[in-house]
Amino acid sequence: MYSLIHHGRRFVELQKCHNLRILVQNGFAISNSFSSAIVSDVRLRDSRKGNNFTVSYLVDSLGLTKKLAQSISRRVSFEDKCNPDSVLSLFRSYGFTDSQISSIITDYPLLLIADAEKVVGPKLQFLQSRGASRSQLTETVSKVPKILGMKGDKTISRYFDLVKEIIEADKSSEFQKLSLSLPQGSKQENKIRNISVLRDLRVPQRLLFSLIISDHHVCCGKEKFEESLKKVVEMGFDPTTSKFVEALRIVYGLSDKRLEENFKVYKRLGLTVNDVWELFKKCPAFLAYSENRIVQTFETLKRCGLLEDEVLLVFKKNPLCLRASEQKILNSIETFLGLGFSRDEVMMMIKCLPQCVAYSEEMVKEKINFVVKKMNWPLKAMTLFPQVLGYSMEKRIVPRCNVIKALMSKGLLGSELPSISSVLACTDQTFLNRYVLKHDDKLVLKLMAIFTKDHVS
C-alpha cells in the first residue's frame, strides 16, 4: 500500500445535503369517489404550492439564489415556516454563521423538516458535551452536516472525530497523518482506514467527506478496495479530482464478469477496447450502464436519424448521453422540433452537443426563447452553436447579453448583433476586454454595473 500511496503522490505532484412534510408521490389522501384526473390535478397544485413556498423561504431566509433554491425544493418541500425557523434559530444559538447555515442546508436540506427540539438539538448538545469547542462544532458540522442525520452516539462520535481531525490536520502547512483509534472488526474500521489512505494520496477534503457519509460500499471493503484503488491510480486518474473518486466507485462496483460483458457490447457496436478505456477516463460512469441501456440508446439515436458511425462519434464525444432514457431522447427531439428546428438541425446539434438530449424541456425553452426572442439572434445561430444550452443563464448568458443590449442601445456596436459565439463562448476576461474595457471610464463603470448586477457568482 505504501508504494501505491507513493505512486499516487508522484502523480499529483506531476499533474495538479410539526407543521410541515416532505411532498411524496402519493400527494393528499383523497376519497376514492374522485376521478384520477382530479387527483392528479390536486397533486400538481399541491406540489407547486409547496415548492413555491419552499423556494421563497430559502431565498428570503438564507439568501440563496433562486436557481439553487429550486434545486433544493426538489429534495425537500414544506408549506409552513414554523419548523424551518426553529431549525435555523437552533443553529444560530450554537454559534453557526449565516454562511455556515446556508452551506448546511444546501448540502443536507432534510434538516429543515427535522424536529429541532427532539432530533437536531440533542445531537448538537451531545457533541458539545464531548468537549468540542464552539468553533470545532460549527466548522465540522457545516463541512459534513449529514453527521446530524446519523443514528447512535458511537457512530456520530466516530465520524465527527474523523472529520474534525481531517480539518485540523489540513490546517497545518505540512502534511499530517491521521492518528485515529480504529474500531476493530467492523465496516467502520475499514471505512476510516480507507479514508486515511485516500487522504494520504491527497484526495481533497470535500471528496473525502462525501465518501465518509456515502452509503456506497466503496470504502467499506479491504482487499477489493486496495485492488480497485491500485487500478485507478495506475490508469492515471488524478486523486485531486472528483473523476478519481467516481472511477474508484465504478471499478469497485463492477465484477470482472460484468466488465467483460460491457466490453463485448461496446465491441459489438463498433468500439475498440482502447476506445472504451479512453471513454472511461473521460467519463467513468460510462462503464456502469447496463447492456440494455447501451443498446437502447444506440438504437434510439439511429431511429432518430443518425447514421451508425455518427452515433459512435456521439458516444465518443460525450458518453454522458447514455444517462438519457429512450423516452427522454425522444421528448428532447420533440422539444427542439416544437421550437422550430428542422430534424436535420436537431441531429446536427446532437452531434455537436450530445448531452443536449438529457437537458430538461424547461431549461431548453428558457434559453432558446431568451436568445431568439429577447436578443434577436436567429434560430440558426443555435444550430451552429448549441453549446449555449450548456451555459448558465445567471452566470453567463444574462449578464453578457444585458451588456450587449446596453451597447446596442447606444449605437456602439453598429446595426448588427455580434455573433452569439463571440459574446458567449469566451471567458469573462475576454468578454470584458472585447466589449467593456475599451470604452471611456464613465461608460466602463456603467457597463460593469450592468455586468456585475446580473452576474451571479
N, C-alpha and C positions, 0 to 999 in steps of 0.2 A: 504493500500500500504506500510505503514511503516513496518508492520510485515513481508510482503513479502521481502522487502529490507533487513530486519534484518536476515531473513532465508537465503537469498542468500549470505549475508556476512559471516554468520556462515559456510555455505558450502564451500566458498572459503578458509576460514581460516583452515577448516579441510582438504581440498584437494588442493592444489596449481596447372587504363587508356588513277605570277599567272600562274605557269608553271608546274602544276602537277595535279594529280587527284587520287581519290580512285579507284582501279580496281573493277569494278562491274561485275555482271554476264553477262550483255549484250555484253561486250567487245566493239570493234570498230563498228561503223555503216558501214555495208558492203553491197554492191549492191546485190539486190535480184537475180542477174544473177549467183552469185557464188553458188556453191553447199554447202550443210550443212557440208560436210566433210572439205571443205576448210575453212569455217567459224570457225569450231571447232579448226582447226589447227592454224589459226591466233590467236584465243583467247588464246590458250595454250602457243604459243610462246610469245605473248604479256604479259601474266601473269607472265611467267618465267622471262622475261626481266625486268619487273618492280620489281618483288620480289628480283631478284639478285642484282639490283641496290640498293634497299632499305636496304637489309642485309649488303652490303658492306659499305653503308653510315653510318648505325648505329654502325657498328664495328669500322670504321675509325674515325668518328666524336665524338662518345660518349664513345668509349672503351667498348662497351657491348660484351658479349660472342656471338659467332656465333649462338648458340642454342637459346639464348634469342632474338637475332635479328631476327631469322627465325620465332619465335613465334609472335613477334610484326608485322612482314611483312604480317602476315595473317589477321591483323586488319587494317592496312593501308599500301598503296604502292604508290610509286612515281618514276618517271624516270628522274627527274631533281633536282638538289640540291639547286636551287635559293631560293625557298620558305623556305625549312627547314633551310637553312643557315640564312635567315632573322629572323626566329623564335628563333634560338639559340643565335644569336647576340643580339636580344632584351632582352632575359633573362639575358645574361651576363651584359648588360648595366644597369640592375636593381640590380645587385649585387648577382645574383644566382651563386652558386659554380657549378663546373662541376659535382660533386656528386649529388647535388640537381636537376640539369637539367636532368641527367640520370634517376633519380627517377621519375621526372615529365613525361618524355617521355615514360618510361616503364609503368607507370600507365595510362596515357592518351595520347597515340601516335597520336591521331587525331589533336593535336595541331600543329604537323609538317606540316599539309596541311592547317592550318588556316591562314588568312591574318594577317601578323604581324602588319602592319600599321593600318588597319581598324578594326580589331577584338581584337586581343590579347593586343596590345599596349594600346588602350583606357581603357580596363578593369584594367590593372595594374596601369595606371595613375589615374583612379578613386579611386582605393583602397588606393593608396598613398596619394591622396588629402584628404581622410577622416582622415588622421592623423596616419596611420600605419607607424611605423618605418621601415627602410630597413630590419632589422633582422626579425621583425614580418611579413612583407610581404613575404620575401623569405621562411621563415620557414613554414608559414601557407599554402602558395600556393604549396610548394613542398610536404606537407603532403596530401593535397586534391586538386590536380590540376584541377579536374573537375569543381571546382568553376569557372574557366575561360571559361567553356562551358555553364554556366547558362546565362539566359536572364533576363534583368531588374535589374536596380541599387538596388532596395529594396531587391530583392531575393539574389543577390550577397553579399550585405552588411550583411544581416541576417545570412547567412551561414558562411561567412568569420568571423564574430564576434563570432559565436558559436565555430568554430574550433579553433580560436585564444584563446578563453577563456579556452577551454579544455586543450590546450597545456600549457598555462600559469599556470593553476591550478595544472596540473600534475607535474610541476616542483617543487612544494612545497614538503617538506619532510613529511608534514601531509596532509591528505585527505581534500580537499576543495570542498564545494558545489558550483554549478554554480549559478550566480546571474544575469541571463539574463531577460530582459523585453520581455514578450511574445506577439506576435501579436494576438489579441483576435479573436476568432471565425473562425479559418482557419485550414487547414491541417498542415500548417507550425507550428502553435501553438502546435498541438498535437505531431508533429514530434519532436520539440525541447523539449517538456516536457518529452516525452518518452525516448529520447536520454539521458536526465538528469537522469531519473530513472535507465536506464541501466548502466550509469556511476556510480551511487550510488551502484550498485551491483558489481562494479569492473570489468565490461566488458572492455577489453583493448582498448586503443586509436585506433589502426588500425582497429578493428572491428566496433567501433562506427563510424569512418569516412566512412567506406564502407556503413553503413546504412544511413548516412547523405545524401550521393549523390545517393543512390539507388532509382530506380523508383518503387521498390516494396512497396506495401502499408502497410507493417507490422508495421511501426512506425507512420502511419497517423491516426490510429484508437484511440479510447479511451477505452470504456468498453471492446471491444473484445481484445484489446491489453493487458489489465490488466488480463483478463481471461486466455489468451494464455500464458502470462508470468508466471502466477501462476502455470499452469500445467507443464510447462517446468522446473521451479525451483523445484517443488515437485517431479518430476521424477528423480531428482538428477543430471541433467546436470551441468557441471562446467561453470559458467559465464565467466571464463577467457579463454575459448576455442572457436574456430570457430564453433565447433559442437553445442554449446549452441545457437548461432545465427541462424544456419541452422535449428535446431529443432524449434526455435521460428517462423521462416518463414513458416515451414511446418504446424505446429499446427494452426497458424493464418490463413493460406490459405485454410485449409480443413474444410468443413462443417461437422456437425455430421453425416449427411446422407452419404456423400462421405466416411467418415471414416468407417462407418458401412458396406458399400458396399465392401470396400477394405478388411476388416476383413473377410467377408463372402467368398471372392475369395480365400484368403490365407488358410482359414479353409478348403475349398473345395479341395485345393491342398495338404492338409496334415499338415499344420502348426497349432499349437495351439495359443490361444490368447497370452499366455506367450511368445511363440516363436516370435510372431510379435513384441511385445513390446521390447523384447531383441534385435531384429534386428534393431528396430527403434533407440535404444540407440547406437548401433554400427554404423548405417548409417541412419540418419534422412530422407534423400531423398527417402529411401525405401518405405515410405508410400505415396509418392506423385505420383507414377506411376499409369497409368490407368489400368483398368481391362484387356483391350485388350493387353497392353504391357506385363503385368504379365503373362497372359495365353500364349501369343505368345512366350515369352522367354522360359517358362517352356516346351512347346510342341516342340520348335525348338531343345532344348538340348536333349530331348528324341529321336527325329528323328535322331540326330547326333550320337547316340549310348549310351547315358547314361540311366541307369535304373531310375525308378521313385524315389526310395529312394536316389539314387546318386544325382539326380537333387536337391532334398530337402537339401542334405548335402552341395551342391554347393551354394545354396541360403543362407544357414545358415552361411557358411564360409565367403562369401563376396557378399552381396546383390547388390553391385555395378555392377554386371554382367547384371543387368536389364537395364543399360544405353545403352547396345549394342542392336541394332535392329536385326531383323531376318536375314537380308542380311549381316549385319556386322559380325554376328556369323558365318554364312556360309562361308563368304570370309576369315575370320580368319582361319578357319579349312582348307580351300583350301591352304592358305599360308603355314601353317605348313606341310601339305601333300606334297606340292611342294618343300619344303626344305629337304625332305627325311624321315620325321617321318611317322610311321605307324598310322592308325586310332586309334588303341588301345593306342599307346603312346600319341597321341593328347588328348584322353579322360583322360588319367592319368594326363597330365599336367593341364587340365581344372579343375579336381577335386582338384589338389594341389594349383593352382593359378587361380581361377575363372575369375579374371579381365583380364586375358590374351586374352579373346575373344574380348575385347574392344581396344586392342593395335593396333596401325597403322601398316600396312604391311611394310612400310619403316623402322620403328623402329625395328620390329621383325627381319627383314632380316639383318639389320646392326649389331645387337647384336649377332645373331647366326653366321653370317659369320665371325665376329671378333673372337668369342670364338672357333669356329671349324676350320676355315682356318688359322687364324693368330696365335692362341695359341695351336692348335692341340689337344684340348680336344675332345673326341668322342661325336657324336651327342647324344648318350645315356646319357651323363652327363647332358644334358639339360632336358632330360625327367625326370631324378631323381631329378634335382634341377632347376626347371623352374623359381624360384624366381629371377634368374639372369636377366630375362626380365624386371623386375621392378626396377633394379638398374640403376643409372645414368652412362652413358659412360664416361662423363667428370670428375665426382666426384669420381667414384669408379672403374669401370672396367678398363679403360685405364691406369691410374697411377699405380694401383696394378699389372696389367699384365706386364707392362713395367719393373717393379722391378723384377718380376719373370723371365722374359726373360733375364735380365742382370745377375741374379744369375745362370740361366741355362747355359749361355754362358761361365761362369767361372767354370762350373762343380761343383757348390756348393750345388746343390740340387739332386745330383745323376743322374741317367739316365732317371728317370721318372718324369713327371709333378706331382706336388702335386694335390690333389683333388680340383675341382672347388669350392666346398663349403668351404674348409679350406682357400682358397685365398679370396673369395668374400663375404662369409656370415658374417664374423666377423666385429667388429668395427675397425676403423682406428688404435686405440692404440694397439689392439690385433694383428692386421696385422703387425704393426711396430715391436712389441716385438717378433713376431714369425719369421719374415723374414728379418728384417733390423738391429735392435739394438744389436743383439747378435754377430755381426761381429766386426773386428777391426775398430778403429776410422777412418782411411783413407777410408775404404770401406763404412762405415756408411755414411760419407759425400757424397760420390758418389751416393749411393742409395737414400739418402734423396733428393739430387738434382734432380734425376730422378722422384721421387715420387711427389715432390712439383712442378716441372716444368709441369707435366702433370695433376696435381690436380687443378681443378677449384673450388674455394671456393664459 
